[in-house]
């Protein structure tokens, strides 16, 4: 399985968020996300208007926070997600959040 690596400089913001996936890929989430950087990161779902989706729903969660060194087997976004984004925390003043995840085989 190939891995994708995305880098967000710190401090982060929604305006500086990096797109992980769109459309159907965003709806299903990402496999084995890990933070291999030096700052905490957040993965979140956006709706059709580009707004953060608050609160989970069904099996989804509003956002996923990964501290440096953290990983989980899967991130499932909330219902209504059309775009997945990630960014470094705004309170981390220097360094990088580096998100690594399994590259979908499409």
Residue frames relative to the residue before (quaternion, step in Angstrom):
aa qw qx qy qz dx dy dz
X 1.0000 0.0000 0.0000 0.0000 0.00 0.00 0.00
X 0.3551 -0.7217 0.5567 0.2078 3.56 -0.91 0.93
X 0.2599 -0.7448 0.5946 0.1556 3.56 -1.25 0.51
X 0.2655 -0.7252 0.6151 0.1586 3.53 -1.19 0.72
X 0.1180 -0.7835 0.6077 0.0539 3.57 -1.06 0.77
X 0.0442 -0.7829 0.6204 -0.0173 3.56 -0.86 1.08
X 0.2002 -0.7983 0.5629 0.0764 3.58 -1.00 0.87
X 0.0741 -0.7642 0.6403 0.0228 3.55 -1.01 0.97
X 0.3415 -0.7317 0.5521 0.2078 3.57 -0.74 1.05
X 0.3457 -0.7435 0.5411 0.1868 3.55 -1.16 0.61
X 0.5280 -0.1724 -0.8315 -0.0083 1.56 -2.12 1.29
X 0.3889 -0.7304 0.5229 0.2045 3.55 -1.22 0.58
X 0.0606 -0.7628 0.6407 0.0639 3.53 -1.38 0.11
X 0.6413 -0.5038 0.3898 0.4278 3.56 -1.23 0.29
X 0.6195 0.5532 -0.3421 0.4395 3.59 1.07 -0.70
X 0.7352 0.3775 -0.2132 0.5210 3.58 1.15 -0.61
X 0.3521 0.7646 -0.4794 0.2481 3.58 1.27 0.22
X 0.3279 -0.7339 0.5686 0.1747 3.54 -1.15 0.72
X 0.4257 -0.7129 0.5009 0.2440 3.57 -0.86 1.00
X 0.2620 -0.7546 0.5875 0.1297 3.53 -0.93 1.03
X 0.7948 -0.1268 0.1511 0.5739 3.57 0.81 -1.06
X 0.1699 -0.7618 0.6158 0.1079 3.55 -1.28 0.47
X 0.8061 0.3106 -0.2091 0.4584 3.55 -1.32 0.27
X 0.8469 -0.1076 0.0983 0.5115 3.55 -1.04 -0.86
X 0.6236 0.5437 -0.3445 0.4437 3.59 1.01 -0.75
X 0.6508 0.5095 -0.3145 0.4668 3.60 1.02 -0.78
X 0.6302 0.5631 -0.3260 0.4238 3.56 1.03 -0.81
X 0.7307 0.4416 -0.2379 0.4632 3.60 1.01 -0.79
X 0.4894 -0.6816 0.4267 0.3376 3.60 1.13 -0.48
X 0.4824 -0.6585 0.5012 0.2871 3.55 -1.31 -0.29
X 0.4080 -0.7214 0.5238 0.1966 3.51 -1.19 0.77
X 0.8776 0.0120 -0.0474 0.4769 3.53 -1.03 0.95
X 0.1306 0.7953 -0.5814 0.1113 3.62 0.72 0.97
X 0.0075 -0.7877 0.6149 -0.0380 3.55 -1.05 0.88
X 0.2890 -0.7198 0.6015 0.1913 3.55 -1.15 0.67
X 0.0382 -0.8161 0.5766 -0.0114 3.57 -0.43 1.23
X 0.5123 0.6483 -0.4042 0.3923 3.58 1.29 0.36
X 0.6236 -0.5646 0.4145 0.3472 3.54 -1.35 -0.30
X 0.7307 0.3476 -0.2135 0.5475 3.62 1.29 -0.12
X 0.5823 -0.5701 0.4354 0.3825 3.60 -1.17 0.49
X 0.1365 -0.7801 0.6047 0.0840 3.56 -1.19 0.59
X 0.2262 -0.7464 0.6106 0.1373 3.51 -1.33 0.35
X 0.1606 -0.7318 0.6547 0.1003 3.55 -1.07 0.86
X 0.0352 0.8190 -0.5681 0.0726 3.57 -0.82 0.99
X 0.4014 -0.6863 0.5537 0.2477 3.53 -1.32 0.41
X 0.1948 -0.7567 0.6141 0.1113 3.53 -1.12 0.78
X 0.4261 -0.6910 0.5230 0.2597 3.55 -1.17 0.64
X 0.7592 -0.3909 0.2573 0.4524 3.61 -1.27 -0.07
X 0.6843 0.4568 -0.2822 0.4933 3.60 1.23 -0.41
X 0.5520 -0.6321 0.3844 0.3848 3.60 1.28 0.05
X 0.5065 0.6403 -0.4221 0.3941 3.58 1.25 0.35
X 0.5578 -0.5813 0.4721 0.3579 3.56 -1.18 0.63
X 0.3329 -0.7119 0.5796 0.2155 3.55 -1.04 0.78
X 0.2418 -0.7907 0.5517 0.1092 3.56 -0.54 1.21
X 0.8144 0.2345 -0.1849 0.4975 3.52 -1.14 0.68
X 0.4911 -0.6495 0.4935 0.3057 3.53 -1.12 0.59
X 0.0678 -0.7697 0.6302 0.0758 3.50 -1.20 -0.38
X 0.7951 0.0920 -0.1013 0.5909 3.56 -0.73 0.96
X 0.7769 -0.2814 0.2366 0.5112 3.56 -0.79 -1.02
X 0.5476 0.6473 -0.3853 0.3642 3.59 1.26 -0.11
X 0.2407 -0.7347 0.6086 0.1784 3.53 -1.30 0.27
X 0.6206 -0.5907 0.3681 0.3612 3.55 -1.07 0.79
X 0.7703 -0.1801 0.1143 0.6009 3.57 0.86 -0.86
X 0.3211 -0.7190 0.5857 0.1918 3.49 -1.30 0.40
X 0.1572 -0.7679 0.6164 0.0754 3.55 -0.85 1.02
X 0.0319 -0.7803 0.6246 -0.0087 3.53 -0.90 1.02
X 0.2796 -0.7341 0.5979 0.1596 3.55 -0.77 1.07
X 0.6791 -0.4643 0.3411 0.4550 3.62 -1.16 0.32
X 0.7958 0.2626 -0.2255 0.4970 3.56 -0.84 1.03
X 0.5858 0.5895 -0.3701 0.4152 3.63 1.22 -0.28
X 0.0520 0.7622 -0.6452 0.0092 3.54 -1.27 0.54
X 0.1325 -0.7551 0.6350 0.0950 3.56 -1.29 0.40
X 0.6073 -0.5883 0.3815 0.3735 3.62 -1.14 0.47
X 0.8090 -0.0467 0.0805 0.5804 3.61 1.03 -0.74
X 0.1582 -0.7359 0.6447 0.1331 3.56 -1.22 0.59
X 0.1004 -0.7749 0.6236 0.0228 3.55 -0.74 1.15
X 0.3046 -0.7753 0.5235 0.1791 3.62 -0.55 1.11
X 0.6251 -0.5421 0.3930 0.4011 3.58 -1.24 0.28
X 0.6592 -0.4913 0.3954 0.4096 3.55 -1.31 0.41
X 0.7606 0.3641 -0.2760 0.4613 3.56 -1.06 0.74
X 0.4661 0.6769 -0.4487 0.3509 3.60 1.27 0.02
X 0.0738 -0.7932 0.6038 0.0292 3.56 -0.91 0.98
X 0.7765 0.1342 -0.0934 0.6085 3.56 1.31 -0.19
X 0.2026 -0.7520 0.6163 0.1162 3.56 -1.00 0.90
X 0.0257 -0.7942 0.6069 -0.0166 3.55 -0.96 0.93
X 0.0980 -0.7668 0.6235 0.1168 3.53 -1.29 0.26
X 0.0032 0.7839 -0.6207 0.0111 3.52 -1.25 0.56
X 0.5484 -0.5595 0.5036 0.3642 3.51 -1.34 0.35
X 0.5830 -0.5668 0.4427 0.3780 3.58 -1.17 0.49
X 0.5183 -0.6565 0.4566 0.3032 3.57 -1.09 0.73
X 0.6879 0.4782 -0.2954 0.4592 3.62 1.16 -0.43
X 0.5584 0.5343 -0.4139 0.4811 3.59 1.23 0.25
X 0.2720 -0.8453 0.4431 0.1232 3.57 -0.25 1.30
X 0.8060 0.0663 -0.0510 0.5860 3.61 1.11 -0.39
X 0.6100 0.5371 -0.4162 0.4077 3.55 -1.23 0.38
X 0.3947 -0.6996 0.5441 0.2423 3.52 -1.31 -0.35
X 0.2793 -0.6650 0.6557 0.2230 3.48 -1.31 0.49
X 0.0573 -0.7981 0.5997 0.0069 3.58 -0.72 1.04
X 0.1580 -0.7904 0.5903 0.0433 3.53 -0.54 1.26
X 0.0322 -0.7687 0.6388 -0.0013 3.52 -0.92 1.00
X 0.0926 0.7942 -0.5928 0.0959 3.61 -0.93 0.89
X 0.6288 -0.5315 0.4044 0.3981 3.56 -1.27 0.37
X 0.3844 -0.7082 0.5489 0.2223 3.55 -0.95 0.94
X 0.4368 -0.7003 0.4896 0.2813 3.60 -0.72 1.02
X 0.3294 -0.7210 0.5750 0.2025 3.55 -1.10 0.73
X 0.1461 0.8074 -0.5504 0.1544 3.57 0.21 1.28
